[in-house]
Amino acid sequence: MARPIISADDCVGCGICVDACPQGVLDVPAGVAEVVNEENCIACGNCLEECPMGAIQEISED
């Protein structure tokens, strides 16, 4: 399974990734996106595609 990793240095806290995620995996509690419900991630890639800063990567875990 894959999960998102957010680069805090690149994230501007716009929340677009939060809106793009159908599973509520991400939130922007302090101006930078964070993974808050990793277990709900379905690795759809919406957050990666929608992030205008390219601040999200997906890593695979076996």
N, CA, C and O atoms as a GROMACS GRO file, in nm:
protein
  248
    1MET      N    1   0.085  -0.119   0.000
    1MET     CA    2   0.000   0.000   0.000
    1MET      C    3   0.089   0.124   0.000
    1MET      O    4   0.203   0.120   0.046
    2ALA      N    5   0.036   0.230  -0.050
    2ALA     CA    6   0.110   0.356  -0.056
    2ALA      C    7   0.048   0.457   0.040
    2ALA      O    8  -0.067   0.445   0.081
    3ARG      N    9   0.130   0.555   0.075
    3ARG     CA   10   0.080   0.662   0.162
    3ARG      C   11   0.144   0.793   0.121
    3ARG      O   12   0.255   0.794   0.067
    4PRO      N   13   0.076   0.905   0.147
    4PRO     CA   14   0.132   1.035   0.110
    4PRO      C   15   0.236   1.084   0.211
    4PRO      O   16   0.224   1.061   0.331
    5ILE      N   17   0.336   1.151   0.159
    5ILE     CA   18   0.438   1.218   0.240
    5ILE      C   19   0.437   1.364   0.197
    5ILE      O   20   0.444   1.394   0.078
    6ILE      N   21   0.429   1.455   0.292
    6ILE     CA   22   0.420   1.597   0.262
    6ILE      C   23   0.549   1.667   0.297
    6ILE      O   24   0.601   1.650   0.408
    7SER      N   25   0.600   1.744   0.205
    7SER     CA   26   0.719   1.826   0.230
    7SER      C   27   0.674   1.957   0.293
    7SER      O   28   0.616   2.042   0.226
    8ALA      N   29   0.701   1.973   0.421
    8ALA     CA   30   0.662   2.094   0.492
    8ALA      C   31   0.729   2.218   0.434
    8ALA      O   32   0.675   2.328   0.443
    9ASP      N   33   0.847   2.201   0.377
    9ASP     CA   34   0.918   2.314   0.318
    9ASP      C   35   0.849   2.366   0.192
    9ASP      O   36   0.860   2.484   0.159
   10ASP      N   37   0.778   2.277   0.120
   10ASP     CA   38   0.713   2.315  -0.005
   10ASP      C   39   0.565   2.348   0.011
   10ASP      O   40   0.508   2.418  -0.072
   11CYS      N   41   0.503   2.298   0.115
   11CYS     CA   42   0.359   2.317   0.137
   11CYS      C   43   0.330   2.462   0.177
   11CYS      O   44   0.399   2.519   0.262
   12VAL      N   45   0.227   2.520   0.114
   12VAL     CA   46   0.186   2.656   0.149
   12VAL      C   47   0.056   2.658   0.229
   12VAL      O   48   0.004   2.765   0.261
   13GLY      N   49   0.003   2.540   0.261
   13GLY     CA   50  -0.116   2.532   0.345
   13GLY      C   51  -0.245   2.573   0.279
   13GLY      O   52  -0.338   2.617   0.346
   14CYS      N   53  -0.252   2.559   0.147
   14CYS     CA   54  -0.372   2.604   0.074
   14CYS      C   55  -0.494   2.516   0.097
   14CYS      O   56  -0.607   2.563   0.081
   15GLY      N   57  -0.475   2.389   0.134
   15GLY     CA   58  -0.586   2.300   0.163
   15GLY      C   59  -0.646   2.231   0.042
   15GLY      O   60  -0.745   2.159   0.055
   16ILE      N   61  -0.591   2.251  -0.075
   16ILE     CA   62  -0.644   2.187  -0.196
   16ILE      C   63  -0.635   2.035  -0.183
   16ILE      O   64  -0.726   1.964  -0.227
   17CYS      N   65  -0.528   1.985  -0.124
   17CYS     CA   66  -0.512   1.841  -0.106
   17CYS      C   67  -0.621   1.785  -0.014
   17CYS      O   68  -0.671   1.675  -0.036
   18VAL      N   69  -0.656   1.861   0.088
   18VAL     CA   70  -0.760   1.820   0.183
   18VAL      C   71  -0.892   1.804   0.109
   18VAL      O   72  -0.964   1.706   0.128
   19ASP      N   73  -0.925   1.901   0.024
   19ASP     CA   74  -1.049   1.896  -0.053
   19ASP      C   75  -1.047   1.783  -0.156
   19ASP      O   76  -1.151   1.727  -0.189
   20ALA      N   77  -0.929   1.751  -0.208
   20ALA     CA   78  -0.917   1.649  -0.312
   20ALA      C   79  -0.924   1.507  -0.257
   20ALA      O   80  -0.953   1.413  -0.331
   21CYS      N   81  -0.898   1.491  -0.128
   21CYS     CA   82  -0.893   1.357  -0.069
   21CYS      C   83  -1.033   1.307  -0.033
   21CYS      O   84  -1.101   1.368   0.050
   22PRO      N   85  -1.077   1.197  -0.095
   22PRO     CA   86  -1.211   1.146  -0.066
   22PRO      C   87  -1.221   1.071   0.067
   22PRO      O   88  -1.331   1.034   0.110
   23GLN      N   89  -1.107   1.047   0.132
   23GLN     CA   90  -1.106   0.967   0.254
   23GLN      C   91  -1.073   1.046   0.381
   23GLN      O   92  -1.067   0.988   0.489
   24GLY      N   93  -1.053   1.176   0.370
   24GLY     CA   94  -1.024   1.257   0.488
   24GLY      C   95  -0.890   1.226   0.552
   24GLY      O   96  -0.876   1.230   0.674
   25VAL      N   97  -0.791   1.193   0.468
   25VAL     CA   98  -0.659   1.155   0.518
   25VAL      C   99  -0.576   1.276   0.561
   25VAL      O  100  -0.492   1.265   0.650
   26LEU      N  101  -0.600   1.390   0.497
   26LEU     CA  102  -0.517   1.508   0.520
   26LEU      C  103  -0.592   1.620   0.590
   26LEU      O  104  -0.715   1.628   0.584
   27ASP      N  105  -0.516   1.705   0.657
   27ASP     CA  106  -0.572   1.825   0.719
   27ASP      C  107  -0.462   1.931   0.723
   27ASP      O  108  -0.344   1.899   0.707
   28VAL      N  109  -0.500   2.056   0.743
   28VAL     CA  110  -0.404   2.166   0.753
   28VAL      C  111  -0.426   2.234   0.888
   28VAL      O  112  -0.484   2.343   0.894
   29PRO      N  113  -0.380   2.170   0.996
   29PRO     CA  114  -0.409   2.225   1.129
   29PRO      C  115  -0.325   2.345   1.170
   29PRO      O  116  -0.368   2.425   1.253
   30ALA      N  117  -0.206   2.359   1.112
   30ALA     CA  118  -0.118   2.469   1.155
   30ALA      C  119  -0.046   2.534   1.038
   30ALA      O  120   0.071   2.569   1.047
   31GLY      N  121  -0.118   2.549   0.926
   31GLY     CA  122  -0.060   2.616   0.811
   31GLY      C  123   0.020   2.528   0.718
   31GLY      O  124   0.070   2.575   0.615
   32VAL      N  125   0.033   2.400   0.752
   32VAL     CA  126   0.104   2.303   0.668
   32VAL      C  127   0.022   2.174   0.668
   32VAL      O  128  -0.023   2.129   0.774
   33ALA      N  129   0.002   2.115   0.550
   33ALA     CA  130  -0.075   1.992   0.542
   33ALA      C  131  -0.007   1.880   0.620
   33ALA      O  132   0.116   1.871   0.625
   34GLU      N  133  -0.090   1.796   0.680
   34GLU     CA  134  -0.042   1.681   0.756
   34GLU      C  135  -0.130   1.561   0.726
   34GLU      O  136  -0.249   1.575   0.698
   35VAL      N  137  -0.070   1.444   0.734
   35VAL     CA  138  -0.146   1.319   0.724
   35VAL      C  139  -0.204   1.293   0.862
   35VAL      O  140  -0.130   1.274   0.959
   36VAL      N  141  -0.337   1.291   0.871
   36VAL     CA  142  -0.402   1.275   1.001
   36VAL      C  143  -0.477   1.142   1.014
   36VAL      O  144  -0.506   1.098   1.125
   37ASN      N  145  -0.508   1.078   0.903
   37ASN     CA  146  -0.579   0.950   0.904
   37ASN      C  147  -0.517   0.857   0.802
   37ASN      O  148  -0.583   0.813   0.708
   38GLU      N  149  -0.389   0.826   0.821
   38GLU     CA  150  -0.314   0.745   0.725
   38GLU      C  151  -0.383   0.612   0.694
   38GLU      O  152  -0.379   0.566   0.580
   39GLU      N  153  -0.445   0.552   0.794
   39GLU     CA  154  -0.509   0.422   0.774
   39GLU      C  155  -0.626   0.426   0.676
   39GLU      O  156  -0.666   0.323   0.623
   40ASN      N  157  -0.680   0.545   0.651
   40ASN     CA  158  -0.790   0.560   0.556
   40ASN      C  159  -0.745   0.580   0.412
   40ASN      O  160  -0.828   0.580   0.321
   41CYS      N  161  -0.615   0.597   0.390
   41CYS     CA  162  -0.564   0.627   0.256
   41CYS      C  163  -0.587   0.509   0.163
   41CYS      O  164  -0.555   0.394   0.196
   42ILE      N  165  -0.642   0.537   0.044
   42ILE     CA  166  -0.665   0.435  -0.057
   42ILE      C  167  -0.569   0.451  -0.174
   42ILE      O  168  -0.584   0.386  -0.277
   43ALA      N  169  -0.470   0.537  -0.160
   43ALA     CA  170  -0.366   0.560  -0.261
   43ALA      C  171  -0.424   0.597  -0.397
   43ALA      O  172  -0.380   0.548  -0.500
   44CYS      N  173  -0.525   0.684  -0.396
   44CYS     CA  174  -0.589   0.725  -0.521
   44CYS      C  175  -0.505   0.826  -0.599
   44CYS      O  176  -0.521   0.838  -0.720
   45GLY      N  177  -0.416   0.898  -0.531
   45GLY     CA  178  -0.330   0.994  -0.596
   45GLY      C  179  -0.390   1.131  -0.618
   45GLY      O  180  -0.326   1.218  -0.676
   46ASN      N  181  -0.513   1.153  -0.572
   46ASN     CA  182  -0.577   1.284  -0.591
   46ASN      C  183  -0.498   1.397  -0.528
   46ASN      O  184  -0.484   1.504  -0.587
   47CYS      N  185  -0.446   1.374  -0.409
   47CYS     CA  186  -0.372   1.480  -0.339
   47CYS      C  187  -0.246   1.518  -0.418
   47CYS      O  188  -0.213   1.636  -0.429
   48LEU      N  189  -0.176   1.418  -0.472
   48LEU     CA  190  -0.056   1.445  -0.550
   48LEU      C  191  -0.088   1.527  -0.675
   48LEU      O  192  -0.020   1.625  -0.706
   49GLU      N  193  -0.193   1.486  -0.743
   49GLU     CA  194  -0.231   1.552  -0.868
   49GLU      C  195  -0.278   1.695  -0.846
   49GLU      O  196  -0.252   1.782  -0.929
   50GLU      N  197  -0.345   1.720  -0.736
   50GLU     CA  198  -0.405   1.851  -0.713
   50GLU      C  199  -0.313   1.951  -0.644
   50GLU      O  200  -0.338   2.072  -0.650
   51CYS      N  201  -0.209   1.905  -0.578
   51CYS     CA  202  -0.120   1.996  -0.506
   51CYS      C  203  -0.048   2.089  -0.604
   51CYS      O  204   0.031   2.042  -0.686
   52PRO      N  205  -0.074   2.220  -0.597
   52PRO     CA  206  -0.012   2.313  -0.692
   52PRO      C  207   0.137   2.335  -0.667
   52PRO      O  208   0.207   2.387  -0.754
   53MET      N  209   0.185   2.296  -0.550
   53MET     CA  210   0.325   2.316  -0.515
   53MET      C  211   0.410   2.191  -0.535
   53MET      O  212   0.532   2.196  -0.523
   54GLY      N  213   0.346   2.079  -0.565
   54GLY     CA  214   0.420   1.954  -0.578
   54GLY      C  215   0.479   1.909  -0.447
   54GLY      O  216   0.584   1.845  -0.444
   55ALA      N  217   0.412   1.941  -0.337
   55ALA     CA  218   0.465   1.914  -0.204
   55ALA      C  219   0.432   1.775  -0.152
   55ALA      O  220   0.474   1.739  -0.042
   56ILE      N  221   0.358   1.696  -0.230
   56ILE     CA  222   0.317   1.565  -0.183
   56ILE      C  223   0.376   1.457  -0.273
   56ILE      O  224   0.370   1.465  -0.396
   57GLN      N  225   0.433   1.358  -0.209
   57GLN     CA  226   0.483   1.240  -0.278
   57GLN      C  227   0.413   1.120  -0.218
   57GLN      O  228   0.358   1.126  -0.108
   58GLU      N  229   0.416   1.011  -0.291
   58GLU     CA  230   0.355   0.889  -0.241
   58GLU      C  231   0.465   0.784  -0.228
   58GLU      O  232   0.542   0.762  -0.322
   59ILE      N  233   0.471   0.721  -0.112
   59ILE     CA  234   0.570   0.614  -0.095
   59ILE      C  235   0.495   0.482  -0.077
   59ILE      O  236   0.388   0.478  -0.017
   60SER      N  237   0.553   0.378  -0.128
   60SER     CA  238   0.493   0.245  -0.117
   60SER      C  239   0.548   0.174   0.005
   60SER      O  240   0.666   0.181   0.037
   61GLU      N  241   0.459   0.106   0.071
   61GLU     CA  242   0.497   0.024   0.185
   61GLU      C  243   0.449  -0.117   0.158
   61GLU      O  244   0.334  -0.137   0.118
   62ASP      N  245   0.535  -0.212   0.178
   62ASP     CA  246   0.496  -0.351   0.153
   62ASP      C  247   0.442  -0.416   0.277
   62ASP      O  248   0.404  -0.533   0.274
   0.00000   0.00000   0.00000
